[in-house]
Amino acid sequence: MIVDCAVYVNGQRQPGELDLHSALQVAQEGPDRFVWLGLHEPTDAEFAMTAEELKLHELAVEDAVHAHQRPKLEIYDGMLFVVAKTARYDDPSESVEFAEIQILAGHGFVITVRHGTASPLTQVRRTMECDPERCAQGPLAVVHAILDQVVDDYFPVLDGLDNDIVESEEEVFSGDRLNPAPRIYKLKRQVLNLFRCIEPLLDAVTALRNGQHPFEGTDLGHYFRDVEDHLHKAALRASSQREMLSDALNVNLAQITVQQNDDMRKISGWAAIAAVPAMFAGIWGMNFRHMPELNQTWGYPLAVLLIMGTCYFVYSLLRQRGWL
């Protein structure tokens, strides 16, 4: 559906509500104006009208309607097509919600197609409208503002993952018998998915910084350089998080192995102690007629003391060696 459709002249939003056809007619009246159309999960039929009005390339149309595209930058017949993945962190479930934004920008128009709920563009539009000088730089400035917002939204996600990683590391070294491996593995998958959003987008932003776009005479390389720096920082943090989680998994596995070995030693130690009375009972349980202890009044107390003394000796020996 159409979220917003507006015409901007010299960076100023024109009053009134216009349909796409009327907005495009106004935008084509001069180089100092453009139309910004915002769509959210349009159907094939809804986007076909837009594609027909703007004569969009069929490959760009196909990618824009169908989500799950890899972050990328492509140029079709003087039109810029950018795909970016957005992310939002949900703390209660410790999960990252991913969505997608496609940007189609050409001379006189910008189309944003959102799939999912992460990173709404309402605030981006308001920010641009509050800065007419920046908005007057045209569609490429809108592309920059959107990508800047997408990249800025990565950092709260990274902060949330950092907190969960610290908590999972504390669980690993807490000494509790709980196994944090499922939580660590889930976090690792979330970080990996986030990294897959950041890394390919970095190539697209670098290309825009180098001027690979159809907007001649519009130099926003220093703006895109700032976004590129932020993406580098986000990619570095995501890589560090992956390494920390891998280390946490390895340490957790090592601790489980040590705990199992310790448990086996304790079981073996107590089994050795239990074998002592079994051994003496086996000796005195033999059915021989002439056993000197059987007819003595001190035989039973001696047997009990001998069993207890031997058990205590074995226990002390195992205790000194750390088995119990």
N, C-alpha and C positions, 0 to 999 in steps of 0.2 A: 504494500500500500504506500501511497505518497505521504511522507511525514511532513515535508515542508517544500515549498517551491517559491523562490524569490528571485527578483532581478536586482543586481547591484550596479549602480552607476557612480563611477569615481569613488568606489568604496562605500557608498551609502545605499542602504537597502531602500528600495522604492516601496511606498505604501500600497496597501490593497492586496487582494488575493487574486492571483492569475493562474489560469490553467497552463499546462506545459506549452501548448501551441502559441498562446498569447505571449507568454514569457519569452519564448525563443524569438518571436518577432521583435520584441522590444530589445532583446540582447543583441540582435543583428544590426541594429541601427547605428552602432559605432564601436570602435575598438576599446573604448573606456568602460565597457559594461559586459556583464556576463550573468548567466542564470545558474543558480545552484539548486539542484533537485535532489532531495533526500528520499530514498526508498528503503523500506524495511521488508525483507523477504517477499519480493514481488513474484507473482506467478509468470508463467511464460506469456500469457495473453497480456498481462499488465505491462510487462517490459517490452513486448513487441511494439506497442504504440510509441514508447520512448525511442526505441531503436529506429523505427521508421521516421520519426520526426528529425532525428539527428544523423541519420544515415550511418549508424554505427557498424563496425566490422562484425561479421557473423561470429568469428571466433571469440571476440570480446563479449558479445552478447551471450554466447553459450556459457562462458566462464562466469559471467556476472549473475546469471539466473541460478546456476547450479553451484552450490557452495562446496566446501572441502577442497579448496584449491591450495596449492603450496604458495607461500609468500613469494612474490615475483614482481618484476617490472617488464612491461612489454610496450612497444610502440606500434600502432596500427594506423597507417594512412594519416599521419599528423595528429593522432590521438594517443594520449598517455593512458596506460592501463596498469594500475597498481593493486596488488592483493596484499593485505596485511591481516595477521591474526591478532585478535584482541584477547585479553586475559583478565579474569577477576578472581580474587581469592575468597573462598568461603571457609572461614575459620572453624565453625562447628564441625563440619565434615572433613576438614583438612584436605580439601580438594580445590583444584583450579578449574574454573569454568572458562572454556575457550569459545570464541566466536570469530566472526570473519567480516571484514570490510573490503569491498571492492570500490576503487575510485577510477572513474572514467573522466578524463579531463581533456578538453580541446579548446580551440579558440572560440570563446564566447559561452562555454558551458562547463559545469562540473556536475557529475552524477555520483552520488555515494549510495552504495547498496550494502545494507547491513543484514547479516544473517546471525541470529542469536541475540542475546541481551547484553553482553559485555560491551563496555566502552560506548555508551550512547554519545551522539555527536551534538546534542543540544547545546552543551556548554561551549563546544568549539565554535559553533555558529555565533553564539552570543559574544564570545571573546573577539571574534573577527569583526562583528558589527560594532563593537565598542572601540575598535581601532581602525577607522576608515582609511588611514594612510597605508596600513599594512594590507587591508582588503583590496585597496585600489591596485595592488600589484598583480591582481588577476587570479585566474584559476590555479596557477602554480603555487601561489601563496596559500590557497585553501588546501592544496595537497600537502604542503609542509605542515600546516596547522593540525591537520588530521593525523599525520604520521607522528608529529611531536606528542599529541595526546595519547596515541596508542603506545608509544615508547614510555612515556611517563607513567602509564598505568601498569607497566611491568614491575616497577620498583615496589609498590605495595605488595604485590604477589611475592616478590623475592624476600621482602621483609617477613611476611607471614611464614614462608617456607623456612627462613632462618630460625625463627622461633621454634618451629616444630622439630627442626634438626637438632637444636640444642636440647630440647626435651627428650628426644629419642636417644641422644648420647648419654644423658643423665640416667635413662632407664637401663642402658647397656651396663653402666658402671655402678648401678645402685646396689647390686648384690641380691636383688629380689629374684625369685625363681620364675618370674614372668619372662616370656620371650618376645622382645620388641621387633623381631625380624619382619613380621608382616607389615608393621607400620613403617619401618625403614624402607622396605621394598616399594610400598605404595608411594612414599615421598619421592623415592628415586624415579619412579615412573612419571610423577608430576613434573619433576625438574627436567627430565628428558623431553617431555612434551613441550615444556616452555622453551627449552633450548632450541627445539626444532622450529619454533615460531620466530626466535630472535635471529638465528644464524642466517637463514636465507633473506630475511628482510634487510640485514646489514648490506648484502650485495646490492639490493635495490636502492637503498639510500645512498650508498657510495656512487652508484651510477648517476643519480640525480645531482649529487654534489659535484660530479665531474661534468655536468651540463648535458647529459644524455636525455634530452626531452625535446619536444617539438616547439617549445615557446622561445623563439628567437628574440633577443633583446631583453629577456628577463633573467637577471642574474641573482639567484638566491643561493648560490653555492655556500656562502658563509652560514646561512640558516640551516641548510642540510648538513653542514659539517658539525654543527652543534648536536643535531639528532644522531649523527653517526657516532660522535663521542659517547653519548648516552647509551647507544646500543652496544658499543664496545664494553662499557662498564657492566651492562646487564649480562652480556655474554660471558664476561670474566667471572661474575658472581655465580651464574648458573653452572659454569664449569667447575668452580670451586665447590659448590654444593654437591655436584655429582661425585667429586672425589671424596668429600667428607662422608657422604652416605655409603660409598663403596668401602671406605675404611671402617665405618661403623658396622657394616655387615660382616666384614672380615673379623673384627674384634669380637663381635657377638658370637660368631661361629667358633672362634678360639676359646671364648669363655664357656660356651656350651660343652666343648670337648673336655676342657679342664674340669668342669663340674661333673661330667659323666665319669671321668677317671677318678675323681674324688669320691663319687658315690660308689663306684666299684671297689675302691680300696676300703671304704667303710663297711660295705657288705661283706667283703672278703675277711676283714678283721673280726667282725662279729661272728662270722661263720667259723673262724678259727677258735674263738672263745667257746662257742657252742659245741665244738668238737671235743673239748676237754672232758666235760661230764659224760658225753656219749662214749668216749674211749674208756674211761674208768668203769662206767656202767656195763660196757661190753666185756671188760675183763672179769668183774665180779659177777657177772650174769652167767658165766660159763658153769655148766653143771658138773663140776668135779666134786668128789666126796671130801677130799682132804685139801681144804684151803685154810691156812692158819688163822685168817682173820674172821672166819665165819663163826667160830665158837668163842670168840673173845668179846668181853663186854665193851672194850674200847674200840672194837672194829668199826662200828657205824660212825661214831664221832670222828675217828681218824679218817675214815673215807670222806666224810663231808668236809673236814678241814683240808684234806689233801686236794680235793676237787676245787674248793674255793681258793686255796692258795695258788694252785696252778693257774686258775682262771685270772686271778689278779696279776700274776706274773706275766701272762700273755698280754693282758690288757695294758699293763705298764710298758711293756716292750713296744707294743704297737703305738701307744700314745707318744712315746719318745720319738718314734720315727714318723709321726704326723699322719698315721693312718686313721686315727680316731680322734 
